[in-house]
């Protein structure tokens, strides 16, 4: 063995240090057959061949992202559950768009709260003009308002790609605001000319020593756009992350699931196998059920052409068998034509001697089909952060308690997704807009206030009001909100925002309605601001309210689930 020399890729013997490290690794592998942690051992059949390898977050994604995204996009196009899941997420996170609640930091901007509040109202009014423009100048493609831009970006971020890209451009021809957003398909971001990742280039993203993005390489055309004269297919453009003075250019929203990741991975990735298996199973069950419906019966015959030819001393060849089968078929056809007995509305066939009819027994769909599919859908819903009922729109087995518990749990996850998306995608767009507002002098600053260029972060504080959480029991939840406000546990702003409302806009609308009623000499319902009488309720705390919510009578239950049964007292 001492004469054996292991050569490296340079055709030279491996250094002694490398050979020593290899021997140590081999010894370690042998020792791991019985490890202190069972999950690290190799003696269990389920773990013996499990060698996932040591991947960083970005290296694992770089090698797999293209195939993974292509498969997930195919699911989104062709699978109903995949399309429904993304739509439910976008509906719950984006809805019909977000409302701006500007919150400039009056302390660090050297203003009073009242001064900052007045400027906030002006910023919100200008933002509405910008984002709801009927000519759609906020969108580089001029096909969407800002709600549509957000919805499209969210479909990329919470759909197959797991990330959303946008470029903030400047359109000189726009009549009022020149800032516009162009949503970019994530597939266009890649290393130029298909180069391998480098130290400061990761999957199309140029980074510095801290992995902070410095710029992005975008194809001028989507890699799937194959058409005559498409010169941009193999042409890349480098776009810097921001300008020299800090104005954002590229907007990139994704969840960094491991340190060092420069690109996003979809929440759908861990369940793609389950989706594919479930879809295939549905197809197989449908095909089997259709086959059972078509193949209603089979004729079992004792005729064996090969045995018959052999008994007659004939050669058993393909031509002989084919000829004999033709003669048998002709004889059977003639027999069946002559033998039927006709009854009113019924046809009875008499089989030849030795033949019998076997009726099929439809056994599809399988008795466990629904349970299997439902289990797969629950896994899908859990992975992407919604409930099974939201994904399938099946609310048949939901009661008040379970619906409320699910709503509270899911709302926390949706709030986290919305907050991250707002910070990464909407935040830079709003910053660029506010910079343009101040650059054009559309807002006059009070004396001594810090200008935008000196502290843009303080000027860009904002809350984004999205879709409302909704109510399970509107009356009691409204009463609870009133109690929280009266006890100073929350604010009208927070309660209104949870229902997708802007409390200032609501107050202005109420004042307008009250003035209109007063003008007509009518009593306004909004004028009654006194406390309302509480609804009598003799139930114990925590009891279900199925009868009110679901419109049916049901047994009242104690919080632990015991029915409230009235028992007779002993005589």
Secondary structure, 3 states (H helix, E strand, C coil): CCCCCCECCCCCECCHHHHHHHHHHHHHHHHHHHCCCHHHCCCCCCCCCCCCCCCCHHHHHHHHHHHHHHHHHHHHHHCHHHHHHHHHHHHHHCCCCCEEEECCCCCCCCCCHHHHHHHHHHHHHHHHHHHCCCCCCCECCCCCCHHHHHHHHHHHHCCCCCEEEEEEEECCCCCCCCEEEEEECHHHECCHHHCCCECCEECCEEECCCCCEEEEEEECCCCCCCCCCCHHHHCEEEEECECCCCCECEEEEECCCCCCCCCCCCCCHHHHHHHHHHHHHHHHHHHHHHHHHHCCEEEECCCCHHHHHHHCCCCCCHHHHHHHHHHHHHHHHHHHHHHCEEECCEEECCCCCCCEEEECCCCCCCCCHHHHHHHHHHHHHHHHCCCHHHHHCCCCCCCHHHHHHHHHHHHHHHHHHHHHHHHHHHHHHHHHHHHHHHHCCCCCCCCCCCCHHHCHHHHCCEEEECCCCCCCCHHHHHHHHHHHHHCCCCCHHHHHHHCCCCHHHHHHHHHHHHHHHHHCCCCCHHHCCCCCCCCCCCCCCCCCCHHHHHCCCCCCECCCCCECCCCCCCC
